[in-house]
Amino acid sequence: MKKGLSTETYIHELTDYTQLQNKKIVAIDPGKCDLIYCVDNDKKEANKFRYSQDQRRKETKKKKYSKIQLELKKEKINGKTIIEWETELSKLNRKSLNIQKFKEYIQKKSKINNILYKFYETYIFRKLRLQSYRNTKKSEQKMINQFKKVFGNEKDVVVCFGDYEQKQHMKFKEATKGKGMRTLFRKAGFQTYLVDEFRTSCMCSNCEIGICKKTMVRKNPKPYRTGNIIVHGLICCKNGCGYWNRDVNGATNIYKIAYNAINNKERPNYLSRSNKSSGSLDELPKPKFTRSVKSKPF
């Protein structure tokens, strides 16, 4: 059971798998770009489904609403824009344990709240917040409906999530659902369990002995950046199996772990912590790449 989360259970912790053995297993690899990547088999013909951050951003209109709010924040109050007032507050640490610094933060927060109260009281902010909430619920329900079309309804499916956990926010990336995504499936009626993700991304799901590494380099696709970057979503098996979509490989390995657990088999040896036969995960020579930043367009 995951620490601190009484409702979340690992698949290998169950004692009775009788009710799960007649159900379809869907393995889900959570991530940053593809929020979930799902497979229902470890074969090439497996049904696949994904829900990406780009899709979610478009359906919720988050970027559009952020731009509207940013434009509104250019309004000046007492000679400063809203952004400048909020920047002043951001320089103070609201989590400080130093009583004097925390007192400074409270005083500054109170002062700025009084100045900006009338601005944030306007109807447009409540409207955008409500519309954003509605769009998010619609997007999530649409995702659940599509998931059911591909894999079946909640009575016939058991969902196994990799226990991916973001301990620190990743630079240049939006915050993503972790536990919230699993809760979404539970509320939809799916039996949902966690799977220990150990080695699922770095071991080849095809040959089961090859170590997978990121090796491909390409020009940075972002218009305000130059140089080359390593392609994160593509990995190469050292044993000669070729290139893999990182999410497909991870989800397939998660499926194998869940399948073995439900059918009372041992965890695959190549994904086990006690496995020493596969050798150390030695680093491949990393391709040289450069990165430089131009001024970001407004």
VEXFITI-749809 format. One record per residue (C-alpha): residue number from 1; x, z, y. Coordinates in Angstrom, 1 decimal. Each point is the difference from the previous one (the first is absolute). Example, Ala and Ser with C-alpha at 12.3 -4.5 7.8 and 13.67 -1.06 7.14 Angstrom:
BEGIN
{num->1 | c1->12.3 | c3->7.8 | c2->-4.5} .
{num->2 | c1->1.4 | c3->-0.7 | c2->3.4} .
This chain:
BEGIN
{num->1 | c1->0.0 | c3->0.0 | c2->0.0} .
{num->2 | c1->1.3 | c3->-0.9 | c2->3.4} .
{num->3 | c1->1.1 | c3->3.0 | c2->2.0} .
{num->4 | c1->-2.5 | c3->1.3 | c2->2.4} .
{num->5 | c1->-2.6 | c3->-2.6 | c2->-1.0} .
{num->6 | c1->-2.4 | c3->1.6 | c2->-2.5} .
{num->7 | c1->-2.1 | c3->-3.1 | c2->-0.4} .
{num->8 | c1->2.9 | c3->-2.3 | c2->-1.0} .
{num->9 | c1->1.2 | c3->-0.1 | c2->-3.6} .
{num->10 | c1->2.8 | c3->-2.0 | c2->-1.6} .
{num->11 | c1->-1.1 | c3->-2.2 | c2->-3.0} .
{num->12 | c1->2.6 | c3->1.6 | c2->-2.3} .
{num->13 | c1->-1.5 | c3->3.5 | c2->0.6} .
{num->14 | c1->-3.3 | c3->-0.7 | c2->-1.6} .
{num->15 | c1->-0.6 | c3->1.4 | c2->-3.5} .
{num->16 | c1->-3.0 | c3->-2.1 | c2->-1.1} .
{num->17 | c1->0.1 | c3->-3.8 | c2->0.6} .
{num->18 | c1->-3.0 | c3->-0.9 | c2->-2.2} .
{num->19 | c1->-2.2 | c3->-1.0 | c2->2.9} .
{num->20 | c1->2.7 | c3->-2.1 | c2->1.6} .
{num->21 | c1->1.1 | c3->-2.0 | c2->-3.0} .
{num->22 | c1->-3.0 | c3->-2.4 | c2->0.1} .
{num->23 | c1->0.4 | c3->-0.7 | c2->3.8} .
{num->24 | c1->2.0 | c3->-2.6 | c2->1.8} .
{num->25 | c1->3.2 | c3->1.4 | c2->1.5} .
{num->26 | c1->0.7 | c3->-1.2 | c2->3.6} .
{num->27 | c1->3.5 | c3->0.9 | c2->1.2} .
{num->28 | c1->0.5 | c3->0.2 | c2->3.8} .
{num->29 | c1->3.3 | c3->-0.1 | c2->1.8} .
{num->30 | c1->-0.5 | c3->1.4 | c2->3.6} .
{num->31 | c1->2.3 | c3->-1.2 | c2->2.8} .
{num->32 | c1->0.4 | c3->-0.9 | c2->3.7} .
{num->33 | c1->-0.7 | c3->-3.7 | c2->0.2} .
{num->34 | c1->-2.3 | c3->-0.2 | c2->-3.0} .
{num->35 | c1->-1.9 | c3->3.3 | c2->0.3} .
{num->36 | c1->-1.0 | c3->-0.4 | c2->-3.6} .
{num->37 | c1->1.1 | c3->-2.6 | c2->-2.7} .
{num->38 | c1->-2.1 | c3->0.1 | c2->-3.2} .
{num->39 | c1->0.5 | c3->-1.4 | c2->-3.5} .
{num->40 | c1->-2.0 | c3->0.6 | c2->-3.2} .
{num->41 | c1->2.6 | c3->-1.1 | c2->-2.5} .
{num->42 | c1->3.7 | c3->-0.3 | c2->-0.5} .
{num->43 | c1->-0.3 | c3->-3.8 | c2->-0.9} .
{num->44 | c1->0.4 | c3->-2.9 | c2->2.4} .
{num->45 | c1->-3.7 | c3->-0.8 | c2->-0.3} .
{num->46 | c1->-1.0 | c3->3.4 | c2->1.3} .
{num->47 | c1->-2.7 | c3->0.2 | c2->2.8} .
{num->48 | c1->1.6 | c3->0.8 | c2->3.3} .
{num->49 | c1->-1.4 | c3->1.4 | c2->3.2} .
{num->50 | c1->1.5 | c3->1.2 | c2->3.3} .
{num->51 | c1->-1.1 | c3->1.5 | c2->3.3} .
{num->52 | c1->2.6 | c3->-0.6 | c2->2.7} .
{num->53 | c1->0.7 | c3->1.8 | c2->3.3} .
{num->54 | c1->-0.4 | c3->-3.4 | c2->1.8} .
{num->55 | c1->-3.5 | c3->-0.4 | c2->-1.5} .
{num->56 | c1->-0.9 | c3->3.6 | c2->1.0} .
{num->57 | c1->1.3 | c3->-0.5 | c2->3.5} .
{num->58 | c1->-2.0 | c3->-3.2 | c2->0.5} .
{num->59 | c1->-3.2 | c3->1.3 | c2->-1.4} .
{num->60 | c1->0.1 | c3->3.3 | c2->1.9} .
{num->61 | c1->1.1 | c3->-1.9 | c2->3.2} .
{num->62 | c1->2.5 | c3->2.8 | c2->0.6} .
{num->63 | c1->2.5 | c3->-2.2 | c2->1.9} .
{num->64 | c1->-2.7 | c3->-1.4 | c2->2.3} .
{num->65 | c1->-1.3 | c3->3.4 | c2->0.9} .
{num->66 | c1->3.5 | c3->1.3 | c2->0.6} .
{num->67 | c1->0.7 | c3->-2.8 | c2->2.4} .
{num->68 | c1->-3.2 | c3->0.7 | c2->1.9} .
{num->69 | c1->0.9 | c3->3.7 | c2->0.3} .
{num->70 | c1->3.5 | c3->-0.9 | c2->1.1} .
{num->71 | c1->-1.3 | c3->-2.1 | c2->2.8} .
{num->72 | c1->-2.4 | c3->2.8 | c2->1.1} .
{num->73 | c1->2.9 | c3->2.4 | c2->0.1} .
{num->74 | c1->1.7 | c3->-2.0 | c2->2.7} .
{num->75 | c1->-2.4 | c3->1.5 | c2->2.5} .
{num->76 | c1->1.7 | c3->2.4 | c2->2.5} .
{num->77 | c1->-1.0 | c3->3.6 | c2->0.7} .
{num->78 | c1->1.9 | c3->2.0 | c2->2.6} .
{num->79 | c1->2.6 | c3->-2.8 | c2->0.3} .
{num->80 | c1->0.8 | c3->-0.2 | c2->-3.8} .
{num->81 | c1->-1.5 | c3->-2.1 | c2->-2.8} .
{num->82 | c1->-1.6 | c3->1.7 | c2->-3.0} .
{num->83 | c1->2.9 | c3->-1.1 | c2->-2.1} .
{num->84 | c1->2.5 | c3->1.7 | c2->2.4} .
{num->85 | c1->-2.1 | c3->3.3 | c2->-0.1} .
{num->86 | c1->-0.1 | c3->-0.1 | c2->-3.8} .
{num->87 | c1->3.8 | c3->-0.8 | c2->-0.2} .
{num->88 | c1->0.7 | c3->3.2 | c2->2.0} .
{num->89 | c1->-1.9 | c3->2.1 | c2->-2.6} .
{num->90 | c1->1.7 | c3->-1.8 | c2->-2.9} .
{num->91 | c1->3.4 | c3->1.3 | c2->1.2} .
{num->92 | c1->-1.0 | c3->3.6 | c2->-0.9} .
{num->93 | c1->-0.2 | c3->1.1 | c2->-3.6} .
{num->94 | c1->-3.5 | c3->1.3 | c2->-1.0} .
{num->95 | c1->1.5 | c3->1.4 | c2->-3.3} .
{num->96 | c1->2.7 | c3->2.1 | c2->1.6} .
{num->97 | c1->0.4 | c3->3.5 | c2->-1.3} .
{num->98 | c1->1.7 | c3->1.0 | c2->3.3} .
{num->99 | c1->-2.6 | c3->2.0 | c2->1.8} .
{num->100 | c1->1.2 | c3->-1.1 | c2->3.4} .
{num->101 | c1->0.1 | c3->-3.7 | c2->-0.9} .
{num->102 | c1->-3.4 | c3->0.2 | c2->-1.6} .
{num->103 | c1->-1.4 | c3->1.7 | c2->3.1} .
{num->104 | c1->1.4 | c3->-2.9 | c2->2.1} .
{num->105 | c1->-1.8 | c3->-2.5 | c2->-2.3} .
{num->106 | c1->-3.3 | c3->1.9 | c2->0.3} .
{num->107 | c1->0.2 | c3->0.1 | c2->3.8} .
{num->108 | c1->0.9 | c3->-3.7 | c2->0.3} .
{num->109 | c1->-2.7 | c3->-0.9 | c2->-2.5} .
{num->110 | c1->-2.6 | c3->1.9 | c2->1.9} .
{num->111 | c1->1.0 | c3->-1.6 | c2->3.3} .
{num->112 | c1->0.0 | c3->-3.6 | c2->-1.4} .
{num->113 | c1->-3.3 | c3->0.6 | c2->-1.7} .
{num->114 | c1->-1.6 | c3->1.0 | c2->3.3} .
{num->115 | c1->1.4 | c3->-3.2 | c2->1.6} .
{num->116 | c1->-1.0 | c3->-2.4 | c2->-2.8} .
{num->117 | c1->-3.4 | c3->1.6 | c2->-0.9} .
{num->118 | c1->-2.1 | c3->-2.4 | c2->2.1} .
{num->119 | c1->1.9 | c3->-3.0 | c2->-1.2} .
{num->120 | c1->-0.6 | c3->0.7 | c2->-3.7} .
{num->121 | c1->-3.6 | c3->1.0 | c2->0.7} .
{num->122 | c1->-0.9 | c3->-3.6 | c2->0.5} .
{num->123 | c1->-2.4 | c3->-1.7 | c2->-2.5} .
{num->124 | c1->2.5 | c3->-2.7 | c2->-1.1} .
{num->125 | c1->2.2 | c3->2.5 | c2->-1.9} .
{num->126 | c1->-2.9 | c3->1.5 | c2->-2.0} .
{num->127 | c1->-1.2 | c3->-3.5 | c2->-0.7} .
{num->128 | c1->3.4 | c3->-1.2 | c2->-1.3} .
{num->129 | c1->0.4 | c3->3.1 | c2->-2.1} .
{num->130 | c1->-3.4 | c3->-0.4 | c2->-1.6} .
{num->131 | c1->0.4 | c3->-3.7 | c2->-0.6} .
{num->132 | c1->3.4 | c3->0.6 | c2->-1.6} .
{num->133 | c1->-1.5 | c3->2.6 | c2->-2.3} .
{num->134 | c1->-2.8 | c3->-2.4 | c2->-1.0} .
{num->135 | c1->2.5 | c3->-2.9 | c2->-0.7} .
{num->136 | c1->2.2 | c3->2.3 | c2->-2.1} .
{num->137 | c1->-2.9 | c3->1.0 | c2->-2.2} .
{num->138 | c1->-1.1 | c3->-3.6 | c2->-0.4} .
{num->139 | c1->3.5 | c3->-1.1 | c2->-0.9} .
{num->140 | c1->0.4 | c3->2.7 | c2->-2.6} .
{num->141 | c1->-3.4 | c3->-0.6 | c2->-1.5} .
{num->142 | c1->0.7 | c3->-3.8 | c2->-0.2} .
{num->143 | c1->3.3 | c3->0.8 | c2->-1.8} .
{num->144 | c1->-1.8 | c3->2.3 | c2->-2.5} .
{num->145 | c1->-2.7 | c3->-2.8 | c2->-0.7} .
{num->146 | c1->2.8 | c3->-2.6 | c2->-0.5} .
{num->147 | c1->1.8 | c3->2.4 | c2->-2.3} .
{num->148 | c1->-3.2 | c3->0.4 | c2->-2.1} .
{num->149 | c1->-0.4 | c3->-3.8 | c2->-0.2} .
{num->150 | c1->3.5 | c3->-0.5 | c2->-1.4} .
{num->151 | c1->0.2 | c3->3.0 | c2->-2.4} .
{num->152 | c1->-3.5 | c3->1.3 | c2->-0.6} .
{num->153 | c1->-2.1 | c3->3.0 | c2->1.1} .
{num->154 | c1->1.0 | c3->3.6 | c2->0.1} .
{num->155 | c1->-1.5 | c3->0.8 | c2->-3.5} .
{num->156 | c1->2.4 | c3->-2.5 | c2->-1.7} .
{num->157 | c1->3.2 | c3->0.6 | c2->1.9} .
{num->158 | c1->2.6 | c3->2.7 | c2->0.2} .
{num->159 | c1->2.3 | c3->-0.2 | c2->3.1} .
{num->160 | c1->3.6 | c3->1.1 | c2->-0.2} .
{num->161 | c1->1.9 | c3->0.3 | c2->3.3} .
{num->162 | c1->3.7 | c3->0.2 | c2->0.4} .
{num->163 | c1->0.9 | c3->3.3 | c2->1.7} .
{num->164 | c1->1.6 | c3->-1.6 | c2->3.0} .
{num->165 | c1->0.4 | c3->2.5 | c2->2.9} .
{num->166 | c1->1.4 | c3->-0.8 | c2->3.4} .
{num->167 | c1->2.0 | c3->3.1 | c2->1.0} .
{num->168 | c1->1.1 | c3->-1.4 | c2->3.3} .
{num->169 | c1->-1.6 | c3->-2.7 | c2->2.2} .
{num->170 | c1->1.7 | c3->-3.4 | c2->-0.3} .
{num->171 | c1->1.3 | c3->-1.6 | c2->3.2} .
{num->172 | c1->-2.0 | c3->-3.0 | c2->1.2} .
{num->173 | c1->-2.7 | c3->0.6 | c2->-2.6} .
{num->174 | c1->-3.6 | c3->1.2 | c2->0.5} .
{num->175 | c1->-1.2 | c3->3.2 | c2->-1.7} .
{num->176 | c1->-1.7 | c3->-0.8 | c2->-3.3} .
{num->177 | c1->-2.5 | c3->1.7 | c2->-2.3} .
{num->178 | c1->1.5 | c3->1.9 | c2->-3.0} .
{num->179 | c1->-2.2 | c3->2.7 | c2->-1.2} .
{num->180 | c1->-2.8 | c3->-1.5 | c2->2.1} .
{num->181 | c1->0.0 | c3->-3.2 | c2->-2.1} .
{num->182 | c1->-0.3 | c3->2.0 | c2->-3.2} .
{num->183 | c1->-2.8 | c3->2.0 | c2->1.4} .
{num->184 | c1->-1.8 | c3->-3.2 | c2->0.9} .
{num->185 | c1->0.0 | c3->-1.1 | c2->-3.6} .
{num->186 | c1->-1.2 | c3->3.4 | c2->-1.2} .
{num->187 | c1->-2.9 | c3->-0.1 | c2->2.5} .
{num->188 | c1->-0.9 | c3->-3.4 | c2->-1.4} .
{num->189 | c1->-0.3 | c3->1.6 | c2->-3.4} .
{num->190 | c1->3.2 | c3->-1.1 | c2->-1.7} .
{num->191 | c1->2.0 | c3->2.4 | c2->-2.2} .
{num->192 | c1->3.3 | c3->0.1 | c2->1.8} .
{num->193 | c1->3.3 | c3->1.4 | c2->-1.2} .
{num->194 | c1->3.6 | c3->0.1 | c2->1.1} .
{num->195 | c1->3.0 | c3->-1.5 | c2->-1.8} .
{num->196 | c1->3.6 | c3->1.1 | c2->0.5} .
{num->197 | c1->1.6 | c3->-3.1 | c2->1.7} .
{num->198 | c1->3.6 | c3->0.8 | c2->-1.2} .
{num->199 | c1->1.9 | c3->-3.3 | c2->-0.4} .
{num->200 | c1->-3.1 | c3->-2.2 | c2->0.2} .
{num->201 | c1->1.3 | c3->-2.0 | c2->2.9} .
{num->202 | c1->3.7 | c3->-0.4 | c2->-1.1} .
{num->203 | c1->-0.4 | c3->-0.8 | c2->-3.7} .
{num->204 | c1->-1.2 | c3->-3.4 | c2->-1.3} .
{num->205 | c1->-3.4 | c3->0.1 | c2->-1.6} .
{num->206 | c1->0.7 | c3->-3.1 | c2->-2.0} .
{num->207 | c1->3.2 | c3->0.6 | c2->-1.9} .
{num->208 | c1->-0.1 | c3->3.8 | c2->0.5} .
{num->209 | c1->3.7 | c3->0.4 | c2->0.3} .
{num->210 | c1->1.0 | c3->-1.9 | c2->3.1} .
{num->211 | c1->0.4 | c3->1.7 | c2->3.4} .
{num->212 | c1->-1.7 | c3->-1.7 | c2->2.9} .
{num->213 | c1->1.6 | c3->-0.2 | c2->3.4} .
{num->214 | c1->-0.8 | c3->-1.6 | c2->3.3} .
{num->215 | c1->2.4 | c3->-2.9 | c2->0.4} .
{num->216 | c1->-1.7 | c3->-2.8 | c2->2.0} .
{num->217 | c1->0.9 | c3->-0.3 | c2->3.7} .
{num->218 | c1->-2.0 | c3->-2.0 | c2->2.6} .
{num->219 | c1->-0.2 | c3->-0.4 | c2->3.7} .
{num->220 | c1->-1.9 | c3->2.8 | c2->1.7} .
{num->221 | c1->-3.6 | c3->-1.3 | c2->0.5} .
{num->222 | c1->-0.7 | c3->2.2 | c2->3.0} .
{num->223 | c1->0.2 | c3->-2.1 | c2->3.2} .
{num->224 | c1->1.7 | c3->2.8 | c2->2.1} .
{num->225 | c1->2.7 | c3->0.6 | c2->-2.6} .
{num->226 | c1->2.9 | c3->-2.2 | c2->-1.2} .
{num->227 | c1->2.4 | c3->0.1 | c2->-3.0} .
{num->228 | c1->-0.7 | c3->0.3 | c2->-3.7} .
{num->229 | c1->-1.8 | c3->2.6 | c2->-2.0} .
{num->230 | c1->-0.4 | c3->0.8 | c2->-3.7} .
{num->231 | c1->-3.4 | c3->-1.0 | c2->-1.4} .
{num->232 | c1->-1.6 | c3->3.3 | c2->-1.0} .
{num->233 | c1->-2.9 | c3->-1.4 | c2->-2.0} .
{num->234 | c1->2.2 | c3->-2.1 | c2->-2.4} .
{num->235 | c1->2.2 | c3->1.5 | c2->-2.7} .
{num->236 | c1->2.3 | c3->-1.6 | c2->-2.5} .
{num->237 | c1->0.6 | c3->1.1 | c2->-3.6} .
{num->238 | c1->3.7 | c3->0.4 | c2->-0.9} .
{num->239 | c1->-0.8 | c3->-0.9 | c2->-3.6} .
{num->240 | c1->-1.0 | c3->-3.6 | c2->1.0} .
{num->241 | c1->-3.8 | c3->0.3 | c2->0.0} .
{num->242 | c1->-0.1 | c3->-1.5 | c2->3.5} .
{num->243 | c1->-1.7 | c3->1.1 | c2->3.2} .
{num->244 | c1->-2.9 | c3->2.4 | c2->0.1} .
{num->245 | c1->-2.6 | c3->0.9 | c2->2.6} .
{num->246 | c1->0.9 | c3->3.7 | c2->0.5} .
{num->247 | c1->-3.6 | c3->1.1 | c2->-0.1} .
{num->248 | c1->-0.8 | c3->-1.9 | c2->-3.1} .
{num->249 | c1->2.9 | c3->1.5 | c2->-1.8} .
{num->250 | c1->-0.8 | c3->3.5 | c2->1.2} .
{num->251 | c1->-3.7 | c3->-0.2 | c2->-0.9} .
{num->252 | c1->0.8 | c3->-1.5 | c2->-3.5} .
{num->253 | c1->2.4 | c3->2.9 | c2->-0.8} .
{num->254 | c1->-2.7 | c3->2.5 | c2->1.2} .
{num->255 | c1->-2.4 | c3->-1.7 | c2->-2.3} .
{num->256 | c1->2.3 | c3->0.4 | c2->-3.0} .
{num->257 | c1->0.5 | c3->3.7 | c2->0.7} .
{num->258 | c1->-3.8 | c3->0.6 | c2->0.3} .
{num->259 | c1->-0.8 | c3->-2.1 | c2->-3.1} .
{num->260 | c1->2.5 | c3->2.0 | c2->-2.1} .
{num->261 | c1->-1.3 | c3->3.4 | c2->1.3} .
{num->262 | c1->-3.6 | c3->-0.9 | c2->-0.7} .
{num->263 | c1->0.8 | c3->-1.3 | c2->-3.5} .
{num->264 | c1->2.1 | c3->3.2 | c2->-0.8} .
{num->265 | c1->3.3 | c3->-1.8 | c2->0.1} .
{num->266 | c1->3.3 | c3->1.0 | c2->1.6} .
{num->267 | c1->0.8 | c3->-1.1 | c2->3.5} .
{num->268 | c1->2.0 | c3->-3.3 | c2->-0.2} .
{num->269 | c1->3.6 | c3->0.9 | c2->-0.6} .
{num->270 | c1->1.4 | c3->-2.2 | c2->2.8} .
{num->271 | c1->-2.3 | c3->1.8 | c2->2.5} .
{num->272 | c1->0.9 | c3->3.5 | c2->-1.3} .
{num->273 | c1->2.1 | c3->2.6 | c2->1.9} .
{num->274 | c1->1.8 | c3->0.9 | c2->-3.2} .
{num->275 | c1->1.0 | c3->-3.6 | c2->-0.7} .
{num->276 | c1->3.7 | c3->-0.5 | c2->0.2} .
{num->277 | c1->0.3 | c3->-3.2 | c2->-2.1} .
{num->278 | c1->-0.8 | c3->-2.3 | c2->2.9} .
{num->279 | c1->3.2 | c3->1.1 | c2->1.8} .
{num->280 | c1->0.3 | c3->1.0 | c2->3.6} .
{num->281 | c1->-1.9 | c3->-1.8 | c2->2.7} .
{num->282 | c1->3.2 | c3->-1.4 | c2->1.5} .
{num->283 | c1->-0.3 | c3->-1.7 | c2->3.2} .
{num->284 | c1->0.3 | c3->-3.8 | c2->0.2} .
{num->285 | c1->2.3 | c3->-1.3 | c2->2.8} .
{num->286 | c1->-2.3 | c3->0.1 | c2->3.0} .
{num->287 | c1->-0.3 | c3->-3.4 | c2->1.9} .
{num->288 | c1->1.3 | c3->0.2 | c2->3.5} .
{num->289 | c1->-2.7 | c3->-0.3 | c2->2.6} .
{num->290 | c1->-0.1 | c3->0.5 | c2->3.7} .
{num->291 | c1->-2.7 | c3->1.3 | c2->2.3} .
{num->292 | c1->-0.2 | c3->-0.1 | c2->3.7} .
{num->293 | c1->-2.9 | c3->0.6 | c2->2.4} .
{num->294 | c1->-1.1 | c3->-2.1 | c2->2.9} .
{num->295 | c1->-2.3 | c3->1.4 | c2->2.6} .
{num->296 | c1->-3.4 | c3->0.5 | c2->-1.5} .
{num->297 | c1->-2.8 | c3->-2.1 | c2->1.6} .
{num->298 | c1->-2.8 | c3->1.9 | c2->1.7} .
